[in-house]
Amino acid sequence: MLDDTHFFLRNIWYYAMPGHKLRAGAMVGRTLLNEPILFARQKNGDVFAIRDICPHRGIPLSSGRFDGEVVECRYHGWLFDQKGCCAEIPSLVPGQDFDIAKVRVRSYPCRELDGNIWIYMEDQPGASEPPIQDIPRVPEIGQRGYQMAETMNFPCYVDHAVIGLMDPAHGPFVHRSWYWRNRRSIHEKAKLFGPVPHGFQMRRHKPSKNSAAYKLLGGIPETEITFRLPGVRIEHIQTGRHTLVNLTAVTPINEQETEINHIMYWTLPWLTLGRPILRRFAKEFLAQDRDAVVEQKQGLKYDPSLMLIKDADVQARWYFQLKNEWARSQAEGRAFVNPVKDIVLRWRS
């Protein structure tokens, strides 16, 4: 049975958006974890995030203007800098006793790494400096940026999107196709898993014989798949001297909507030539998963009791255990203790 995990994790880095969606001198308003947030990129390329509500009359700051340095509210022209501090109130006249230094909007720690923008969602703003090393990084890529990024919204609570992301048994059914898998290709698998910081990893191995798409990479590919809180999956494929990395991040917008970002990095030159075809396949895969959760919602309306079985659902069990342990460790002010242990999991898919 599923635990009661209907809450968003705090004091952790969430994926905000691919970097190309925020050009220099631009801003964009988003809702993440039910919070209105304005993201902006300064003229020098730095990104920042502040609460997307003017404290004066409550209008969204994202409906105003941004000159690459400060945000101007469209209602009365109040200016706010990258730290959320009020820089100017145009209506004030000399000598009026009003300290604009007391006016500010909440600011969020925000960083850009490997071409991705991340935001730290605190439960107590400014309580401590967030650990930058906790931001998920893309392995074996160096300074190379991503070659492809796809974003899709799923009309479901974040937990359903996450456990669908890590589900090893749905492939031949949800993603049934000639180039991937089908009902007749199902066979038994055994994979070694173990803990990593804030998550778990399917240790490096050769892809299963019914994973035909991997053969297109040439050579003898090996892959490892890492999952970590709050909802980030990184698949690292190595074939000879070349690397392919898929980063998939699940970020809640609110209780009914979740955003999925699928980011791809590679060093294989021919994949760049085939990017239009690869993009089509990526969109199709995401759409198939989205269609599944749309149909799942029809049954969830009746609040059924749900099941997690062994061994195909162990990763989903781990996710809920990790999520609950993170919440408990934050509430109790102690170190996180990973509940995952080294184990070989077996299932058919």
Secondary structure as GFF3:
##gff-version 3
##sequence-region A 1 349
A	DSSP	beta_strand	12	18	.	.	.	ID=ss1
A	DSSP	three_ten_helix	19	21	.	.	.	ID=ss2
A	DSSP	beta_strand	27	32	.	.	.	ID=ss3
A	DSSP	beta_strand	35	41	.	.	.	ID=ss4
A	DSSP	beta_strand	47	51	.	.	.	ID=ss5
A	DSSP	three_ten_helix	61	63	.	.	.	ID=ss6
A	DSSP	beta_strand	65	66	.	.	.	ID=ss7
A	DSSP	beta_strand	71	72	.	.	.	ID=ss8
A	DSSP	beta_strand	79	80	.	.	.	ID=ss9
A	DSSP	beta_strand	86	88	.	.	.	ID=ss10
A	DSSP	three_ten_helix	100	102	.	.	.	ID=ss11
A	DSSP	beta_strand	107	108	.	.	.	ID=ss12
A	DSSP	beta_strand	110	113	.	.	.	ID=ss13
A	DSSP	beta_strand	116	121	.	.	.	ID=ss14
A	DSSP	three_ten_helix	132	134	.	.	.	ID=ss15
A	DSSP	beta_strand	148	154	.	.	.	ID=ss16
A	DSSP	alpha_helix	158	166	.	.	.	ID=ss17
A	DSSP	alpha_helix	171	174	.	.	.	ID=ss18
A	DSSP	three_ten_helix	183	185	.	.	.	ID=ss19
A	DSSP	beta_strand	188	196	.	.	.	ID=ss20
A	DSSP	beta_strand	199	205	.	.	.	ID=ss21
A	DSSP	alpha_helix	212	215	.	.	.	ID=ss22
A	DSSP	beta_strand	222	228	.	.	.	ID=ss23
A	DSSP	beta_strand	232	239	.	.	.	ID=ss24
A	DSSP	beta_strand	242	254	.	.	.	ID=ss25
A	DSSP	beta_strand	257	266	.	.	.	ID=ss26
A	DSSP	alpha_helix	269	273	.	.	.	ID=ss27
A	DSSP	alpha_helix	275	300	.	.	.	ID=ss28
A	DSSP	alpha_helix	314	332	.	.	.	ID=ss29
A	DSSP	beta_strand	343	348	.	.	.	ID=ss30
###
